[in-house]
Amino acid sequence: MNALARPAHVRQSGAPARAGAVLTVDLDAIAANYRLLSERAGGAQVAGVMKADAYGLGMDRVAPALVRAGCRVFFTAHVEEGIRLRCIVPADSTVYVLHGPPPGTAADFVKHRLIPVLNDPGQVREWSAACARAGRRLPAAVQVDSGMSRMGLSPADLAALGDPHAWLTSFEPVLVMSHLACADEPDQPMNAAQRARFDAIRAGLPPLPASLANSSAIFLGPAFHYDLARPGAALYGINPQPGAANPLRQAVSLDARIVQVRTIEAGTAVGYGARHVAAGTERIATIGIGYADGWLRALSGRSHAFVDGVQVPVAGTVSMDSITLDVTAIPEARLQPGMTVELLGPHQHVDAVAAEAGTIGYEVLTRLGSRFERRYLGSPDSPD
């Protein structure tokens, strides 16, 4: 039996059920997604984005799974994440830090062999000074703003820095990169416009390996692949092409334990704000998960759970530590305390939950909290 499709009442171990919910991460699925993305990226190298603790799934387990799949280049957002990752991945791995060196942190990059992504003239100066102190040219990536106006050297920044053949000699430039604003919209003209701007900027720089593609841009075709692609959410099963069939394997399931089941009569209110009022006799199951665990309060009264594949609606408001479900359609024998219901899994993908909450799968994944019991499927020798 596939563990992500296990019946609601089945537990995978004899350990006491201390946590209110179980988050299961399929490492073999993540590795398979990496290989699929590598195939789609053609000849480009494919990195693994580990920011936000591997999108909330645990970089200490996810990164080794990607290493086993062949990944040797990683990205984090912050230097502290990079330091932690450096202790996990092999010594020959490359670790980039997307936000570059905050003032005063250059020594941390040198000590832990992290490569900063330089985003503005101040970071260029900071890194150049670090190289002067070290007495050698240290590696760095350069990010340019091709139109997203978020991070990266703008045209004005590049003009202020002057001749790139001069300022780039103060350190060892190993990559030039940018980021697309609308890669998940294949027909959006901005994608081609940003690529053209990126190429124009690159033409004024010394020849360097280039990177533009995030998860979704890998599916825009070879013109966007360049030398290195940087998938993040797609590794974890989020659909890189909204509106099209998802080619990736689901990597996450979330099962919440039933705390209590009660029968209520017509007219009885449920939960904060009395947002649900029973239309007739109903059975209400309270499960041990809430917005403190990252299950969005915006899902109040509009989301669902599944019991043995049967959809049951949330009844009322998502609370801090609990959610109430209308389980009237489920036989009483299937609803004992300690049994579990599916919130993410084979019947409900993270993208579907995100749509109900009016957000994106990235937010759903990265909000999942630390109170869950976490289980990891897969091993170095596990087949896909």
N, C-alpha and C positions, 0 to 999 in steps of 0.2 A: 504493500500500500504506500502511495506517495504521502509523505508526512504532511505536506501542505493541503492534502485533501482528506485528512483523517476525520472520522466522525467526531461530532462536537463533544462527546463525553470521554473520548480516549485521551489518556495521559501517556507521555512517553517515558516516564520514570516513576519509581515508587516513592520519590521524595515528597515531603509534605507540600501542599499547595499554599505557600505563604504569600505569594504575590497575587494581585488582583487580575493580572492578565499575563499572557505569554506571548512574547515576540519571537518569531522563528525566522532566521535568516538562512537562506539556501546559498551557501558559498559556491557550490557547483554551478548553480544558475548564474551567479555573478561571473564566474570564470567563463562559462559558455557565452554570456553576453559580450565579454571582452573579446573573445575569439571572433564572434560574429561581426563586431564593430571593426576589428582589425581587417577582416575580409572586405568589408564595405569600404574601408579607407584605402584600398589598393596598396600601393607601395609606401604609403605614409606610415611612420611609426605612430603607435597609439599609446598615449599616457593614461594614467588613472588619476582622477581628481578625488582627493581624500579630504577636502575641506569639510568643516562641520562634523568631524569624527566619521568620515565616510558617509555623509548624508544621514547621520544619526544611527548608522548600523554597526559602528565599532571598527575603527581602522586597524586595531590590533588583530582582528580576525580577517577583515576584508583584504587588507594589503597583502598578507602572505598568500591568500587565495589568488590574487592577481599576479603575484610573483610566480606562482606555480604555473599560471597560464601564459607566462612569458613577458609580463610587464616589467619594465625597468626604469620607466620615467613616471614621476608622480608630481602632482601639484597640491599645495595647500593654500589657504588664504592668508594665514597669519604665521609669524615666525615661531610662536609657541607650538603650533600644530606641526610645523616642520621639524622642530627639535624632537618632538615625540615620535614622529614618523621615522626619522633617521635611526632611531633605536630599534625599529621593527623590520625595515627592509634591508636587503643585502648591501654590503659596502659599495658594490659597483653600481648601485642605483643612483639616479639623478633626482634630486628633490628641489623643485622650484617653489618659491613663496610669492604668490600673486600680488600681495599688497606691498611688496618691496620692504626695504629696511626702515622701520621707524627710527627717528633720531636716537642715536646712542646705542643702537643694537647691532651695528656692523660686526663687532667682535663675535657676537653669537652666530652670525652667518658663517664667519671664518672657522670658528671652533667646530661647528657641526656640519660643515661642508654643505651648506645650503646655498642655492643660487637665487638671488633676488630678481624679481621682475621690476625694473625701474620704470616708474610711471610719470615722473615730473622732474623738472630741472633740479629741484632740491635733492631728490634721491640720487640723481646722477652725480651731483657734487658730493653727497654723503659717501657714495660708493667709491668715487675717485679718491677721496681723502683716505678711505680705508685701504685702498690699494697702495697709496703713497706710504702709509704707516707700515704696511706689511712688506713693502719693498718688492712687490710683484703685482702683476696684473691678475686680478681675481675675476672669475667668470660671472657674468650677469646676462639676463635677458632684457630686452628693451620692448616695452609695449607702446604702440602708437594708437592714437584715437582716429579711427577711420569713419566716425560718424555717430557713435553711441553717446558721446559726451559724458562718460562716466569716469573712466580712468584711462591713462595713457598720455603720452606726449602729444599735445595738440599741434596743429601747424604753427601757431604762434610760439609755442615752446621750442619747436625744432628750429624756427628762425632765430630765436633768442640764443640758442646754444651755438649757432654758427655752423661752421664746416664740420659735418659729421666725421670726416676723415681725421679731424683733429680731436674732438672730444671723445670719440669712441676708442682712441688709442690709450686712454687713461685706465681702462679696464679691458677684460677679455670678453667681447660680445659673442655670445654663443647662440642667440635666437632673437628674431624680431617677430612680434606677435600683435594681434589685435583681436577684437571680439565683435561678433555680429549681434545686432539688436533684434532681428526678426527671423532668425534661422528656422524657427518652427512654423513659418509661413512660407512655403516654397515659392509661391507666386508673388511675394512681396518684392517690389522693385528695389527696395533698399538693400537687399542682399547683394545684388550685382553692383550697385553703386558703392557699397562699402568695399567690395572686393577690388573695384577699380581704384578707389582711393588708396587702399592698402598697397596695391601694385605701384601706384605713382609715388608713394612715400618710399617704398623699397628701392625704387629706381635711383633715388638720391642718396642711398646708403651703400656702404660696402656690401658685397655679396654675403648674405647670412642665411642659415636655415630659417624657414618661416613657418608660422602656425596661425591659422585663422579659425579652424573648425572646432566647434563644441559638439555636443551630442547630436543635435539636429542638423548641423551643417555637414556632418559626414554623409547625410542622405541627400544633400544638394548636388552631389556629383564631384568628379575629379578636379574640376577647376577650383574647388574650395579646400582641397585636401592639403596641398603644399607638402611640407616635410614632416609635420607632427600634428596629430589631432588630439583634442583634449576632452574626451567624453567624461561626464559626471553622472547625471541622473539616469542616462540610458544604461549604464552598468548595472543599475539597481532595478531595472525593469520598467521605468517610466517611459511612456511612449514618446519617441522623439518626433513623431509626425502626427500630431493631433488630427483626428478625422480619418486617418488611414489605419489599416490593420497594424497592430503592434507586432513587430518581428522578434521582440525580445522575450526572454523568459521571466516570469514573475519570480522575484527573489525574496519577498517578504510576506509573512502571514501574521495576523494578530488575533488572538483568541482571548476573550475576557471571561472570567469566571462568574457564575451566578452566585450572588450573595444571599438573595432572598426571593421567594415567589409568594405573591398574595393574590387573593380574589377580591375585586371591588365591584360595587354595584353602580347602576346608572346614576349619573350626576356627581360621582365622586371625582374630586380634582387630584391631579398627580403633579408633584414637583414644584419647584420655585415658580412663582407667578401664576400658578394654576393654569398653565398653558394647555394642558390636556385635561379634558373632562370626559369621563366614560359615557359612551352613548348607550351602553347596556352593561350586562355583566361581563367583566373582563378579567383576565389574569395578567398581572404585571410582574415582570422579572426585573430585579435590580442587579446590574453587573458592576464589578469593581474597577471601573476605569472612568476618568473624567477629564476635564480640561487641564487639570494639573499634570496629567500624563500626556498632554499634547493633543487630545481628541477635541477638535475645535468646537467651541460653544456655538459657532454658526451652524452646526449640524443639528441643533435643537429642533425637534419636530419635523425634520425633513430628511433624515438619513435612515439607514436600515442596518440590521444585523441578520445573520443566517443561522438557523438551527437545523442541522442535518439537511442543508440545502434549501430549507424553506425560509423565505424572506419574512422578517418581522420588523415592524416600524418602531423607531424611537418614539416614546410617548412622553412628550413634554420637554423640559429643559435639561440640557447636559449640565451636570453639576461638577463641582471641583473633583470629587472622587468617585462619582457614580453616575450611571445612566439608567433610565427606566425604559423597558421595552414592553410593547403590547404583544404578549405571547399566547393570546387566546386560541390561536389556530394550532398550537402545538400540544400534543398529548401530555398530560400531567407527569407521566412517568419519565418523560424526557427532560424534565426541568427541575432537577434536584440541586440544592446548593453544592457548589464545587464543580458542577458540570460547566462546560464552556460553550460560548457562542462565537461565531466567526464575524470579525469586523473587517479584516483584510484576509484575502485568501482566494481560493479558486472561484468563489461566487461573487467576489467584490474586490476589484482591482483598486489600487491606490488612486489611479486617475479618475475612477468613477466616484470615489469618496470626495476627491478634490472638486469635481464638477458639482456635487451636491452642496459643497461648502462655498462655492463661488470663488475657488482659488485654484492653485496648480499642485500637481503631485509633489513637486519639490518641497512645498511648505508642509504638506501632510507628513512626509517622511522625516524632515529635519526637526519637526516639533515632537516626535515620539520621545517620550521621557525616559527617565532612568529607573523608574519604580518597577518596570516589568521584570519578570523572569525571562532571561534571554537564552534561547537555544540556537545552536548553530548546526546546520546539516552539512555534511560533506567533509572530506579529508583529502590529504595529498593523493590518495589512491582511489578516490571515489570516481566512478564513471559518470558521465553526463546522462 
